Amino acid sequence: MPELPEVETIRRTLLEKIQNQTIKEIICYHPDVLINQENLSLNDWLIQDIRRRGKYLLFDLTKAEQSTTENNSIVAMIHLRMTGKLLLEDTIVEPAKHTHVRFILNNGGSLDFNDVRRFGRVTMFSAGNEFSDRGYATLGPEPLGDDFTADYLIKICQRFKRSTIKGVLLNQQAIAGIGNIYADESLFRAGIKPDQKAGEISEELLTVLHQKIREVIAEAIGHRGTSFRDYVDGLGNKGFFQLKLAVYQKDGDLCPVCDTTIEKIKVAGRSTHFCPNCQK
């Protein structure tokens, strides 16, 4: 579930708290969750920075004490998938039931990777090798980045002209970070039906969609993400954008614009919510 606004909120929360702290030890409780094919050291790493790309979090780590015999700069890539959480603990407590990886910090606390469905992954790379991960290496532009222009959206919709417009928005190689929630909300604001073929939408309307995508993502970050069931930030706090949703998971409710009943259909394999009057 965590999409770009949720992952960005987690990044900001954690960066403020743990930048320049040392990870004394990384403990793995379920080996399938922590991937360390390079057999990199799991001890004594200084947290230099925490970055985000799409739905990925990247911890830039350097050796707390420089060594000439091992790699002194690595990246811990974290993908939360559907139910993953990163939770900061002030003290070392008993691991929760679904805690799979624990980062022991030098301040006496820990950062725990918790995932009920165990789809999420923590992958260790030598710095620069994170691009060997195909999912990461092929990400499209960021919705709030300079590369994501109206012209780009028009071109990508022509490239995937037979796909539904919602399918294009969910395609991480086309645009990084958008998932089900923000695709539905952006399409509602732009007045586009989610199952319309991307190649059939006018350039004028795609320009509007471009603006609405940026608007929705920025608002969602400002509201610290959307919380329904699983998502909380690094301190365990919920987001507030669910209070602003117009159509997502609102099937059966009345459209806030025209009072038409919101409907739910399946598009691109995902439950999709829209107003049949506003989105024709």
C-alpha positions in Angstrom: 0.0 0.0 0.0 2.6 2.6 0.8 2.9 4.9 -2.3 5.2 7.8 -2.9 3.6 10.2 -0.3 3.7 7.6 2.5 7.3 6.5 1.7 8.4 10.2 1.5 6.7 10.8 4.9 8.6 7.9 6.4 11.8 9.1 4.9 11.4 12.6 6.4 10.4 11.2 9.8 13.4 8.9 10.0 16.0 11.3 8.6 15.2 13.9 11.3 15.7 11.3 14.0 18.5 9.0 12.9 20.7 10.8 10.4 24.4 10.5 11.6 23.6 7.7 14.0 25.4 4.4 13.8 23.8 1.1 13.0 25.7 -1.1 15.5 24.2 -4.4 14.1 21.6 -5.6 11.6 19.7 -8.6 12.9 17.6 -10.7 10.5 14.8 -12.8 11.9 13.6 -14.1 8.5 16.4 -14.8 6.0 14.2 -14.4 3.0 13.5 -10.7 3.8 17.1 -9.6 4.1 19.0 -10.0 0.8 22.8 -9.7 1.1 24.3 -11.4 -2.0 27.6 -9.5 -1.7 28.0 -10.7 1.9 28.5 -7.2 3.1 29.2 -6.5 6.8 26.1 -6.0 8.9 27.8 -4.1 11.7 28.9 -0.5 12.4 27.4 1.6 9.7 27.0 5.4 9.9 23.7 6.7 8.5 24.8 9.4 6.1 21.5 10.0 4.4 18.1 8.5 3.6 16.8 8.9 0.0 13.6 8.0 -1.8 13.1 7.0 -5.4 9.5 6.0 -6.3 8.4 3.7 -3.5 12.0 2.7 -2.6 13.9 3.9 0.5 17.6 4.0 0.3 19.9 4.3 3.3 23.3 5.6 2.4 25.7 4.1 4.9 29.5 4.5 5.5 31.7 2.6 7.8 31.7 4.1 11.2 35.5 3.3 11.3 37.2 3.4 8.0 38.9 0.2 6.9 41.2 -0.7 4.0 40.0 -4.3 3.9 36.3 -3.9 3.2 33.7 -1.8 1.4 33.3 1.5 3.2 30.2 2.7 1.5 27.0 0.7 1.0 23.3 1.2 0.3 20.4 -0.5 2.2 17.4 -0.5 -0.2 14.0 -1.0 1.5 10.8 -1.8 -0.4 7.8 -1.9 1.9 5.5 -3.5 -0.7 1.9 -3.9 0.6 2.1 -4.0 4.4 5.7 -3.1 5.3 6.5 -0.6 8.1 9.7 0.9 9.5 9.2 1.7 13.2 11.7 3.5 15.4 12.0 2.3 19.0 13.6 4.4 21.7 14.8 1.3 23.6 15.4 -2.3 22.7 12.1 -4.1 23.2 11.0 -7.6 22.4 10.5 -7.8 18.6 6.9 -7.7 17.5 5.4 -10.8 15.8 6.0 -9.6 12.3 9.4 -7.9 12.8 11.7 -9.5 10.2 14.8 -7.2 10.3 16.1 -5.0 13.2 18.7 -2.2 12.9 20.3 -1.7 16.4 21.2 1.9 16.8 24.0 3.4 18.9 21.5 5.6 20.9 20.1 2.5 22.6 17.1 2.1 20.3 16.3 0.3 17.1 14.7 0.6 13.7 12.4 -2.3 13.0 11.2 -3.6 9.6 7.8 -5.1 10.2 5.7 -6.7 7.5 2.6 -8.8 8.1 2.5 -10.3 4.7 6.3 -10.5 4.3 6.4 -9.2 0.7 8.7 -6.4 1.5 12.5 -6.7 1.2 15.7 -5.2 2.6 18.5 -5.5 0.1 22.2 -4.6 0.7 24.3 -3.2 -2.1 27.8 -1.8 -2.5 27.3 1.9 -3.3 26.2 2.2 -6.9 25.2 -1.5 -7.3 21.6 -0.6 -6.4 21.1 -0.1 -10.1 21.5 -3.8 -10.6 18.0 -4.1 -9.2 15.9 -4.0 -12.3 12.8 -2.6 -10.6 14.8 0.3 -9.3 16.9 0.8 -12.4 13.9 1.1 -14.7 11.8 3.6 -12.7 10.2 6.4 -14.6 10.4 10.1 -13.6 9.2 11.4 -10.2 5.7 13.0 -10.4 7.0 16.1 -8.7 10.3 16.1 -10.6 11.4 18.4 -13.4 11.4 15.4 -15.9 7.7 14.8 -15.4 6.2 17.3 -17.8 2.9 17.5 -19.6 4.8 16.7 -22.8 6.3 13.6 -21.2 2.9 12.4 -20.1 1.5 12.9 -23.6 4.4 10.9 -25.1 4.2 8.1 -22.6 0.4 7.8 -23.2 1.1 7.5 -26.9 3.8 4.8 -26.2 1.2 2.8 -24.2 -1.7 3.9 -26.2 -3.6 0.6 -25.9 -3.3 0.5 -22.2 -5.9 2.0 -19.9 -4.9 5.4 -18.5 -5.0 3.9 -15.0 -2.6 1.2 -16.2 -0.2 3.8 -17.4 -0.3 5.7 -14.1 0.4 2.4 -12.2 3.3 1.5 -14.5 6.4 2.3 -12.4 8.5 2.4 -15.6 6.3 5.2 -16.9 5.9 7.2 -13.6 7.6 6.3 -10.3 5.6 6.1 -7.1 1.9 6.3 -8.1 -0.3 3.5 -6.8 -4.0 2.7 -6.6 -5.0 5.6 -4.3 -3.4 8.5 -6.1 -4.2 7.1 -9.6 -7.9 7.1 -8.7 -7.8 10.5 -7.1 -5.8 12.1 -9.9 -8.1 10.8 -12.6 -11.2 12.0 -10.7 -9.8 15.5 -10.4 -8.9 15.5 -14.1 -12.4 14.1 -15.1 -11.0 11.0 -16.9 -12.6 7.6 -16.7 -9.9 5.1 -15.4 -10.6 2.5 -18.1 -10.2 4.9 -21.1 -7.4 4.0 -23.5 -4.4 6.2 -23.0 -4.1 6.8 -26.7 -7.7 8.1 -27.0 -7.3 11.0 -24.5 -6.7 14.5 -25.9 -3.5 16.3 -25.3 -5.5 19.1 -23.6 -7.0 16.6 -21.1 -3.6 14.9 -20.5 -2.2 18.3 -19.7 -4.9 18.7 -17.0 -4.1 15.2 -15.7 -0.4 16.1 -15.4 -1.4 19.1 -13.3 -3.8 17.1 -11.1 -1.2 14.3 -10.5 1.3 16.8 -9.2 -1.4 18.5 -7.1 -2.6 15.3 -5.5 0.9 14.0 -4.7 1.9 17.3 -3.2 -1.2 17.5 -1.1 -0.9 13.9 0.1 2.7 14.5 1.2 1.5 17.7 3.0 -1.1 15.5 4.8 1.6 12.9 5.7 0.1 10.2 3.5 -3.1 8.1 3.6 -3.9 5.7 6.5 -6.4 3.0 6.2 -5.2 -0.2 7.8 -1.4 -0.6 7.8 0.4 2.6 7.0 2.0 4.6 9.8 5.1 6.8 9.6 8.5 5.9 11.3 7.1 7.0 14.7 3.9 5.1 14.4 1.7 8.1 13.5 -1.1 7.9 10.9 -1.5 10.2 7.9 -4.5 12.4 7.2 -5.0 12.4 3.5 -7.8 9.8 3.8 -9.9 12.8 5.0 -9.4 14.4 1.6 -10.2 11.4 -0.6 -13.0 12.0 -3.1 -13.5 8.5 -4.7 -10.9 6.0 -3.5 -12.8 3.3 -1.5 -15.9 5.5 -1.6 -18.0 3.2 -3.7 -21.7 3.6 -2.8 -21.1 7.1 -1.4 -22.1 10.2 -3.3 -19.7 12.2 -5.4 -18.6 15.3 -3.5 -19.0 17.3 -6.8 -22.3 16.1 -8.4 -23.9 13.7 -5.8 -23.8 10.8 -8.3 -23.1 7.4 -6.6 -19.4 6.4 -6.8 -18.8 3.1 -8.6 -16.1 0.5 -8.3 -14.8 -1.5 -11.3 -11.6 -3.5 -12.0 -9.0 -1.8 -14.1 -5.4 -3.0 -14.7 -6.1 -5.8 -12.2 -6.9 -3.3 -9.4 -10.1 -2.2 -7.7 -10.9 1.2 -9.1 -13.2 3.9 -7.9 -14.7 6.7 -10.0 -17.7 9.0 -10.6 -19.6 7.9 -13.7 -20.9 11.5 -14.2 -17.7 13.5 -13.6 -15.5 11.0 -15.3 -17.0 10.3 -18.7 
